[in-house]
């Protein structure tokens, strides 16, 4: 079929029978739920933009396997230009949604699994790579959204998966059958699962031989029997139920997180991409993490563009856009944001071709990119809050503004520049609140810290990839040191 439109995507999600729970009850129609729908709208944008000629080069690519044009989120990177276009696409979508558009994890899983299955097959003579290519071609043909699931609950962080008091704290194989495997466990912090047709599940860490039952990767439909989701709380999430769009800050788009339970889910053999080859668990994790840390140099930058713009509008509405320290703070926000983008582009430009044929980013620079993402968005948010002023968190509700009695007082006393309506001033402040503290903060500020691995995870990889021995040799040569 051709590329799906946004509306076709929405209707395709209605056909799924996902088991979703939120606030202690089952959600019968996630597509139309007022809390969940903004997150669906964010994914819908990935389909809408792919239909527009002006974004074709960024949003789509020609599949090397079918010769057909596919959504870039289902593409296997064929060049460094593909890697750079990925980052540019993510920035564009961040600008258009100011939220998490949720398909990056699946795209990064595609490319990590692609090369890793090739390497496993080369060593063991398995058929994982062909299994995965079959799945990939089906996804490209149907234009599906695919989530990626890596993070396990982990339990006691000081213990290996097999040593946990509860063996289910890491997803693992509980039964092997002639026609497939049965898995049990959970995946945490799943941003796009509820808005995806399929999921690629991967191990969460490097593993030893005792953990071989936990070294498993596969794909399955998100509504497969035995899978159910428990939606996580977000700050200000119930504002979406109040019928006051202004108070949500970003009334159209958003994100969500869920704890996804795999309660004895059957996976057929042709959907398995890793099954006990424990030494490749770490390889898969490292490659996926590299791709996903590259992603943050695009998506967070796009959302940052919106936040910087909102702070500048707030300065206009407050009547101080030309004040020197305000101008300097906006410059600093731009400097930090463009530095993140530069890292995303750099690790892409220095990517290399794998033996399997796809392209891998420069792992050192990808980890540098994500290390900066754990810091710079926090400073961008701090400066935005500084510029916005305290009214960002003390403003009355939209209902107060609309009230016949007290509304005129809200309008009178919360106006900034006389030529700007109080309503517009409050709208921009609510957007800054949403990006800094509300539901979007999950996909911007907080996720900048923990998404794609915590800061220490990147520091470990920087240490491994940094080639300190070579740098020591350079210094000794310049200093004429002979040992």
DOFI-171243 format. One line per field, with one value per residue (C-alpha): residue number from 1; residue in one letter; x, y, z. Coordinates in steps of 0.05 Angstrom, whole numbers, plus 32768, in hexadecimal, padded with zeros to 4 digits. Each point is the difference from the previous one (the first is absolute). Layout:
<pts>
n (NUM;...)
res (A;...)
xx (X;...)
yy (Y;...)
zz (Z;...)
</pts>
This chain:
<pts>
n (1;2;3;4;5;6;7;8;9;10;11;12;13;14;15;16;17;18;19;20;21;22;23;24;25;26;27;28;29;30;31;32;33;34;35;36;37;38;39;40;41;42;43;44;45;46;47;48;49;50;51;52;53;54;55;56;57;58;59;60;61;62;63;64;65;66;67;68;69;70;71;72;73;74;75;76;77;78;79;80;81;82;83;84;85;86;87;88;89;90;91;92;93;94;95;96;97;98;99;100;101;102;103;104;105;106;107;108;109;110;111;112;113;114;115;116;117;118;119;120;121;122;123;124;125;126;127;128;129;130;131;132;133;134;135;136;137;138;139;140;141;142;143;144;145;146;147;148;149;150;151;152;153;154;155;156;157;158;159;160;161;162;163;164;165;166;167;168;169;170;171;172;173;174;175;176;177;178;179;180;181;182;183;184;185;186;187;188;189;190;191;192;193;194;195;196;197;198;199;200;201;202;203;204;205;206;207;208;209;210;211;212;213;214;215;216;217;218;219;220;221;222;223;224;225;226;227;228;229;230;231;232;233;234;235;236;237;238;239;240;241;242;243;244;245;246;247;248;249;250;251;252;253;254;255;256;257;258;259;260;261;262;263;264;265;266;267;268;269;270;271;272;273;274;275;276;277;278;279;280;281;282;283;284;285;286;287;288;289;290;291;292;293;294;295;296;297;298;299;300;301;302;303;304;305;306;307;308;309;310;311;312;313;314;315;316;317;318;319;320;321;322;323;324;325;326;327;328;329;330;331;332;333;334;335;336;337;338;339;340;341;342;343;344;345;346;347;348;349;350;351;352;353;354;355;356;357;358;359;360;361;362;363;364;365;366;367;368;369;370;371;372;373;374;375;376;377;378;379;380;381;382;383;384;385;386;387;388;389;390;391;392;393;394;395;396;397;398;399;400;401;402;403;404;405;406;407;408;409;410;411;412;413;414;415;416;417;418;419;420;421;422;423;424;425;426;427;428;429;430;431;432;433;434;435;436;437;438;439;440;441;442;443;444;445;446;447;448;449;450;451;452;453;454;455;456;457;458;459;460;461;462;463;464;465;466;467;468;469;470;471;472;473;474;475;476;477;478;479;480;481;482;483)
res (X;X;X;X;X;X;X;X;X;X;X;X;X;X;X;X;X;X;X;X;X;X;X;X;X;X;X;X;X;X;X;X;X;X;X;X;X;X;X;X;X;X;X;X;X;X;X;X;X;X;X;X;X;X;X;X;X;X;X;X;X;X;X;X;X;X;X;X;X;X;X;X;X;X;X;X;X;X;X;X;X;X;X;X;X;X;X;X;X;X;X;X;X;X;X;X;X;X;X;X;X;X;X;X;X;X;X;X;X;X;X;X;X;X;X;X;X;X;X;X;X;X;X;X;X;X;X;X;X;X;X;X;X;X;X;X;X;X;X;X;X;X;X;X;X;X;X;X;X;X;X;X;X;X;X;X;X;X;X;X;X;X;X;X;X;X;X;X;X;X;X;X;X;X;X;X;X;X;X;X;X;X;X;X;X;X;X;X;X;X;X;X;X;X;X;X;X;X;X;X;X;X;X;X;X;X;X;X;X;X;X;X;X;X;X;X;X;X;X;X;X;X;X;X;X;X;X;X;X;X;X;X;X;X;X;X;X;X;X;X;X;X;X;X;X;X;X;X;X;X;X;X;X;X;X;X;X;X;X;X;X;X;X;X;X;X;X;X;X;X;X;X;X;X;X;X;X;X;X;X;X;X;X;X;X;X;X;X;X;X;X;X;X;X;X;X;X;X;X;X;X;X;X;X;X;X;X;X;X;X;X;X;X;X;X;X;X;X;X;X;X;X;X;X;X;X;X;X;X;X;X;X;X;X;X;X;X;X;X;X;X;X;X;X;X;X;X;X;X;X;X;X;X;X;X;X;X;X;X;X;X;X;X;X;X;X;X;X;X;X;X;X;X;X;X;X;X;X;X;X;X;X;X;X;X;X;X;X;X;X;X;X;X;X;X;X;X;X;X;X;X;X;X;X;X;X;X;X;X;X;X;X;X;X;X;X;X;X;X;X;X;X;X;X;X;X;X;X;X;X;X;X;X;X;X;X;X;X;X;X;X;X;X;X;X;X;X;X;X;X;X;X;X;X;X;X;X;X;X;X;X;X;X;X;X;X;X;X;X;X;X;X;X;X;X;X;X;X;X;X;X;X;X)
xx (8000;8014;8016;7FC7;7FE0;7FF9;7FB6;800D;8032;7FCD;7FCB;8033;800C;7FB5;8002;8032;7FE7;8034;7FF7;800C;7FF5;8003;7FE9;7FEA;7FD2;8004;7FFE;7FD1;8013;8047;7FFB;7FC9;8015;800C;803F;801E;7FEA;8035;8036;7FDE;7FFE;804B;800A;7FCC;802D;8035;7FCE;7FE4;8044;8014;7FC7;801B;8030;802A;8013;8007;804D;7FFE;7FC2;8008;8035;8004;8005;803D;7FD9;7FC0;8012;7FC2;7FFC;7FF5;7FFA;8046;7FEC;7FFF;8040;8044;8036;8027;8031;8018;7FCE;7FC9;801B;8001;7FBA;7FE7;8018;7FE3;7FBD;7FFF;800D;7FC7;7FCF;8015;7FF2;7FBB;7FE8;8029;7FF9;801B;7FE9;8012;801A;804B;8009;7FE4;802A;803F;7FED;7FF8;8047;8020;7FDC;8010;804C;8000;7FD7;8030;803A;7FDD;7FEE;8048;8019;7FCA;7FDE;7FBC;7FCA;7FF4;8014;7FD0;7FCA;800A;8003;7FBD;7FE2;8020;7FE3;7FBB;8004;8017;7FC8;7FCA;8020;7FFA;8018;802F;8015;8042;8001;8042;7FFB;7FEF;7FE9;8044;7FED;8041;8032;8039;7FEB;8002;7FBF;8004;8011;7FC2;7FD1;7FC8;8018;7FCB;8021;8025;7FD9;8014;7FEE;7FD7;7FF2;801F;7FD3;800D;7FD8;8019;800C;7FD6;8019;7FEE;8014;7FF5;801C;7FFE;7FFC;7FE0;7FF0;7FE3;7FE6;7FB7;8003;8026;7FEA;803C;803A;8048;8016;804B;802A;8011;8049;803D;7FF8;8028;7FF3;7FD5;7FD2;7FF5;7FB5;7FFE;8028;7FC3;7FE8;7FC1;7FC5;7FB6;7FBF;7FF1;7FBC;801C;7FE0;8020;8017;7FE1;8014;7FFB;8004;802E;7FEC;801B;7FFF;7FC0;7FE5;7FB8;7FFD;7FED;7FBF;7FEB;7FEA;8030;8032;8028;8013;8020;8033;8004;7FB8;800D;803F;8020;8021;7FF3;8026;7FE9;8018;7FF5;7FF4;8011;7FD8;8016;7FFF;800D;8033;8004;8044;7FFF;7FF8;803E;8041;8029;7FF4;8036;803D;8012;8041;7FD8;7FD1;8034;800F;7FB6;7FF9;803E;7FEA;7FB8;8018;802F;7FC8;7FD0;8032;800A;7FB4;8001;802A;7FC2;7FBF;8015;801B;7FBE;7FD9;8036;7FF2;7FB8;8013;8032;7FCB;7FCD;8032;800C;7FB5;7FF9;8035;7FD9;7FBF;8022;801B;804A;801A;8038;801A;8049;7FFE;7FC1;8021;803E;7FD8;7FDC;8043;801B;7FC2;800C;804A;7FF2;7FCA;802A;803A;7FD3;7FED;8049;800F;7FC7;8018;8049;7FF6;7FD6;8033;8036;7FD6;801C;7FE4;7FF6;800E;7FB4;7FFB;7FDF;8022;8013;800C;8042;7FF4;802E;7FDF;7FBA;800F;801D;7FBF;7FD4;802E;7FF4;7FB6;8000;8017;7FEE;7FB4;8000;8023;7FD3;7FC3;801F;800B;7FBA;7FE1;802B;7FE7;7FB7;7FFB;7FDA;7FBC;8011;7FEF;7FCF;7FCF;7FB6;7FDD;7FDE;7FBD;8011;8012;7FBC;7FD7;7FD0;8010;804A;8016;8004;802F;802D;8000;8010;8036;8025;8009;8047;800A;7FBF;7FFC;8002;7FC3;8005;7FE8;803B;8030;7FE4;8002;804B;800E;7FD9;8028;8041;7FE3;7FEE;8046;8022;7FD5;7FC2;7FF3;8031;8037;7FFE;8015;8030;801E;7FFC;800A;803E;801E;7FEA;7FEB;8032;8025;8013;803C;802E;7FF0;801B;803E;8010;7FFB;8029;8036;7FFF;7FFE;802D;8043;8026;803D;8007;7FFA;8037;802D;7FF5;8015;803E;8015;7FF9;8026;8037;7FF3;801F;7FEE)
yy (8000;8049;802B;8006;8044;8018;7FF0;7FBA;7FF6;8015;7FD1;7FC7;8009;7FFA;7FB9;7FE9;7FDE;801A;7FF6;8045;8012;8046;801C;7FBB;7FF0;7FE2;8032;7FE5;802F;801D;8025;802E;8006;804B;7FF2;7FD0;8020;8038;7FCA;7FDF;8043;8006;7FBE;8015;803B;7FCF;7FE8;8045;801E;7FC3;8013;8046;8009;8034;7FCD;7FC3;7FFC;8004;7FD8;7FC8;7FD6;7FCC;7FBA;7FDB;7FBF;8013;803E;8021;8041;7FF1;802A;800E;7FE3;7FBB;800A;7FDE;8035;7FFA;803B;8037;802D;7FD2;8008;804B;8002;7FD8;8036;8038;7FDB;7FF9;804A;8010;7FD4;801E;8045;7FE9;7FDC;801C;7FB9;7FBA;7FE3;7FBA;7FDC;800C;7FC3;7FD1;801E;7FFA;7FB8;7FF0;8014;7FE2;7FBD;8000;7FFF;7FD6;7FC7;7FFF;7FF7;7FC9;7FD9;8005;7FE0;7FCD;7FF3;8017;8020;803E;8031;7FE3;7FFE;8049;8014;7FDD;8028;8041;7FF8;7FF3;803F;8029;7FE5;800E;8041;7FEB;8024;7FD4;800C;7FE9;7FE4;7FF9;8018;7FCA;8011;7FE4;7FF5;7FFE;8026;7FDD;7FBB;7FE0;7FEC;7FB7;8012;802A;7FEA;8004;7FE4;8028;8044;7FF6;7FE6;7FB9;7FBF;7FD2;7FCA;7FE9;7FDB;7FE3;803A;8039;801B;801A;803F;8020;8043;804A;803B;8044;8048;7FEC;8042;7FE8;7FBB;8015;8022;7FC9;7FC6;7FD5;7FFF;7FE9;7FE6;7FFF;7FEF;803A;7FF3;7FD5;7FBA;7FC3;7FB6;7FF9;8035;7FDE;7FF9;804C;800A;8003;802E;7FFA;8026;7FF7;8027;8031;7FDF;7FB9;7FD3;8009;8049;8038;8048;8029;804A;802B;8041;8042;8044;8026;7FC4;8007;8048;7FDF;7FEA;8046;801C;803B;7FFB;803C;7FDF;7FC5;802D;7FD2;7FEA;7FD8;7FD8;7FD9;7FC0;7FC8;7FC9;7FBA;7FC3;7FC7;7FBB;7FC1;7FC9;7FBF;801B;7FCE;8015;7FD5;7FEC;802F;803C;7FEF;8028;7FEA;7FC3;7FEF;8019;8029;801E;8028;801F;8036;800B;800C;802F;8028;800A;8011;8031;8021;800B;8018;8030;801D;8009;8031;8030;8008;7FF7;8027;8038;8007;8005;802F;802D;8005;8010;8035;801F;7FFE;8023;8036;800A;8005;8036;8025;7FFB;8014;803E;7FF2;7FE1;8033;7FFC;7FEB;7FC6;7FE4;8002;7FDF;7FC7;7FF2;7FFF;7FCE;7FD4;8000;7FF1;7FC4;7FE6;8006;7FDD;7FC4;8000;8005;7FC2;7FDA;8014;7FF2;7FB9;7FF4;801E;7FD3;7FC1;7FC1;7FC6;7FBE;7FBC;7FF6;803C;8035;803C;8009;8043;8013;7FE3;802F;803F;7FE2;7FF7;8046;8019;7FDE;8015;8048;7FF2;7FEC;8047;8035;7FF9;800B;8042;8013;7FF2;8029;803C;7FFA;8000;803C;8027;7FEA;8017;7FE3;8008;7FC1;7FD7;802D;8014;7FF1;7FCD;800C;7FF9;803A;802A;7FEE;800B;803B;801B;7FF4;7FFB;804C;8004;7FC9;8024;8044;7FED;7FCA;8028;8010;802B;8025;7FEB;7FB6;7FDD;7FE0;7FC0;7FFD;8010;7FC7;7FD0;800A;7FFA;7FBF;7FE5;800F;7FDF;7FC3;7FFA;800E;7FDE;7FDF;7FC4;8016;8004;7FB4;8001;803B;8012;7FBF;7FD2;8027;7FE4;7FB7;7FF1;7FD4;7FF3;8029;8030;7FCB;7FD0;8033;800E;7FB6;7FFE;8040;7FDF;7FC2;8026;803A;7FDD;801E;7FD4;8023;8044;7FEF;7FE9;8042;8027;7FD6;8008;804B;8003;7FD1;7FCE;7FBB;7FC5)
zz (8000;7FFA;803A;8031;800D;8047;8001;7FE5;8038;8035;7FE3;7FFE;804B;800D;7FE5;8035;803F;8031;804B;801F;8049;801E;8044;8016;7FC5;7FBB;7FC6;7FCC;7FC8;8009;7FBD;801A;8049;800E;8028;7FCE;7FBE;7FFF;8000;7FC4;7FDD;8007;7FDB;7FCD;7FED;7FE8;7FCD;7FEE;7FF1;7FD6;7FD0;7FF2;7FC4;8025;8035;7FD4;8005;804C;8010;7FCD;7FDE;7FC9;801D;7FE3;8005;7FDB;7FDA;801D;8028;804A;803F;801A;8043;7FDF;7FD8;8007;7FFB;7FBF;8007;802D;7FDC;8019;8046;7FFB;7FE0;803B;8031;7FD5;7FFC;804C;8009;7FD0;8025;8043;7FE3;7FE7;803F;803B;801B;7FF8;7FBD;8018;7FC2;800B;802E;7FCC;7FC8;802B;8012;7FB6;7FF0;803E;7FF6;7FB6;8008;8040;7FE2;7FC5;8030;8028;7FC1;7FE8;8041;800E;7FBD;801B;7FD5;802C;7FC9;7FCD;8036;800D;7FB7;7FF5;803A;7FE6;7FBA;801C;802B;7FC5;7FD4;8034;8017;8049;803D;8028;8048;801E;8047;8024;8049;8033;8047;8017;804A;8029;7FD5;8023;7FE7;7FBB;7FE0;8013;8048;800E;8038;7FCC;7FBD;7FDA;8010;7FBF;7FC4;7FF1;7FDD;802C;7FCD;7FBE;7FD0;7FBB;7FE1;802B;8047;8039;8023;8042;8020;7FF5;7FDB;8023;7FE8;7FBD;7FDD;7FBE;800F;8005;7FBC;7FDA;7FD6;8012;8031;7FFD;8044;8012;803D;802E;800F;7FF1;801C;8015;7FF2;803F;7FE2;7FBC;800B;8006;7FC0;7FD3;7FC9;7FD7;7FE1;800C;7FF7;8038;800B;8004;8034;8044;7FF6;8028;8010;803F;7FEF;802C;8020;7FE6;801F;7FED;7FD9;8019;7FE6;7FBE;8020;8016;7FBD;8006;7FC6;8016;8042;7FDD;7FDE;7FC3;7FF3;7FC1;800B;8039;8016;8031;8024;8013;8026;7FCF;801B;7FD9;8023;7FDE;7FB9;7FC8;7FCB;7FC0;7FE6;7FC5;802F;8029;7FF6;803D;802B;8031;7FDB;803D;7FE7;7FCC;8033;8010;7FB6;7FF2;803C;7FED;7FB8;8013;8035;7FCF;7FCD;8035;801F;7FBA;7FFC;803B;7FD6;7FD5;8027;803E;7FD5;7FDC;8041;8018;7FC4;8017;8048;7FEA;7FD4;8039;802F;7FCB;7FF8;804C;8000;7FCB;8027;8040;7FDE;8007;7FBF;7FF9;8046;7FFB;8031;7FE0;7FBB;801C;8020;7FBE;7FDC;8034;7FF6;7FB5;800A;802B;7FD2;7FC1;8024;800B;7FB6;7FEC;8029;7FDF;7FBA;8011;8018;7FC1;7FCF;801D;7FFC;7FE0;7FD8;8026;7FE3;7FFA;7FD2;802B;801F;8049;8020;8021;8045;8025;7FE5;8009;804A;8004;7FE0;8034;803A;7FEB;7FFC;8049;8010;7FCD;7FFF;804B;7FF6;7FC6;802C;8039;7FD3;7FE2;8046;8012;7FC4;8008;8048;803B;7FE0;7FD9;803E;8025;7FC9;800B;7FD5;7FBD;8023;802D;7FC3;7FE1;803F;7FFA;8045;800B;7FB8;7FF6;803C;7FE5;7FBD;8020;8030;7FD9;7FC0;7FEC;7FC2;7FF4;7FB7;8012;801C;8044;7FE1;7FD0;8038;802A;7FC5;7FF5;804A;8003;7FC5;8025;803E;7FD7;7FE2;8043;8034;7FE1;7FD4;7FC9;8034;8001;7FB7;8006;8043;8028;7FC5;7FEE;803F;7FFE;7FB8;7FD9;8041;803C;7FFF;801D;7FC7;7FCE;802A;8000;7FB4;7FF9;802A;7FD4;7FBE;8013;7FF0;803A;7FF0;7FBD;8020;8032;7FC7;7FDC;803E;800B;7FB7;8003;8041;7FE5;8038;7FF4;802D)
</pts>
